[in-house]
Amino acid sequence: SISSNYKAQFEAYELILEKHYQDIVKNGVLLARYLYTIGNLLCQNKDLKPGRPYLLEAIKKQPFNFKYLFAGFLSLFGKNVYSKLAELKRKFLK
């Protein structure tokens, strides 16, 4: 199912970040990308409460990244809006 796929992706990214944190943290752009990806996966799976802090940390690391800013802003509108727009994005970018 889609939700288990998100969960597996989230767990994989979180494991990589945890295992290689000392190397990843040296590169702010890379760290922001991991934080964004984890936050985005959580938010797409309607887990905004744990996902939003990841998005906010990504924004702190890369404050001019439009994609991170937009995702953080979008998360303020709730889990249904975030997941629906993410679903629309997937359909149009296939």
C-alpha positions as CSV (number, residue, x, y, z in Angstrom):
1,S,0.0,0.0,0.0
2,I,1.0,3.6,-0.5
3,S,1.2,4.4,3.3
4,S,3.5,1.5,4.0
5,N,5.7,2.6,1.1
6,Y,6.0,6.1,2.7
7,K,6.7,4.5,6.0
8,A,9.4,2.3,4.5
9,Q,10.9,5.3,2.7
10,F,10.8,7.4,5.9
11,E,12.4,4.7,7.9
12,A,15.2,4.2,5.3
13,Y,16.0,8.0,5.1
14,E,15.9,8.3,8.9
15,L,18.2,5.3,9.3
16,I,20.7,6.7,6.7
17,L,20.6,10.1,8.4
18,E,21.1,8.5,11.8
19,K,23.9,6.2,10.7
20,H,25.8,8.8,8.7
21,Y,24.9,12.0,10.6
22,Q,28.5,13.0,11.4
23,D,29.3,13.1,7.6
24,I,26.0,14.5,6.4
25,V,26.0,17.3,9.0
26,K,29.2,18.7,7.4
27,N,27.3,19.5,4.3
28,G,24.4,21.9,5.1
29,V,22.7,21.4,1.7
30,L,22.8,17.6,2.0
31,L,21.5,17.7,5.6
32,A,18.7,20.1,4.5
33,R,17.8,17.7,1.7
34,Y,17.5,14.7,4.1
35,L,15.5,16.7,6.6
36,Y,13.1,17.9,3.9
37,T,12.7,14.5,2.4
38,I,11.9,12.9,5.8
39,G,9.5,15.8,6.7
40,N,7.8,15.6,3.2
41,L,7.3,11.8,3.4
42,L,5.7,12.2,6.9
43,C,3.5,15.0,5.8
44,Q,2.4,13.2,2.6
45,N,1.4,10.3,4.9
46,K,-0.7,12.8,6.9
47,D,1.7,12.8,9.8
48,L,2.1,16.6,10.0
49,K,2.9,16.8,13.7
50,P,6.2,14.8,13.4
51,G,6.8,15.9,9.8
52,R,6.6,19.7,10.2
53,P,9.7,20.0,12.5
54,Y,11.8,18.3,9.8
55,L,10.6,20.7,7.2
56,L,11.3,23.7,9.5
57,E,14.8,22.4,10.2
58,A,15.4,22.1,6.4
59,I,14.2,25.7,6.0
60,K,16.6,26.8,8.7
61,K,19.5,25.2,6.9
62,Q,18.4,26.4,3.4
63,P,16.2,29.5,4.0
64,F,16.0,30.4,0.3
65,N,15.1,27.0,-1.1
66,F,11.6,27.6,-2.5
67,K,10.6,23.9,-2.4
68,Y,11.3,23.7,1.3
69,L,9.6,27.0,2.0
70,F,6.5,26.0,0.0
71,A,6.3,22.6,1.8
72,G,6.6,24.3,5.2
73,F,3.9,26.8,4.2
74,L,1.7,24.1,2.8
75,S,2.0,22.1,6.0
76,L,0.2,25.0,7.8
77,F,-3.0,24.2,5.9
78,G,-3.4,20.7,7.4
79,K,-2.8,17.1,6.5
80,N,-5.6,16.7,4.0
81,V,-4.5,19.7,1.9
82,Y,-0.8,18.6,2.0
83,S,-1.5,15.1,1.0
84,K,-4.0,16.0,-1.7
85,L,-1.6,18.5,-3.3
86,A,1.3,16.0,-3.1
87,E,-1.0,13.5,-4.8
88,L,-1.8,16.0,-7.6
89,K,1.9,16.8,-8.0
90,R,2.7,13.0,-8.4
91,K,-0.1,12.7,-11.0
92,F,1.1,15.6,-13.1
93,L,4.8,14.9,-12.9
94,K,4.7,11.2,-13.9
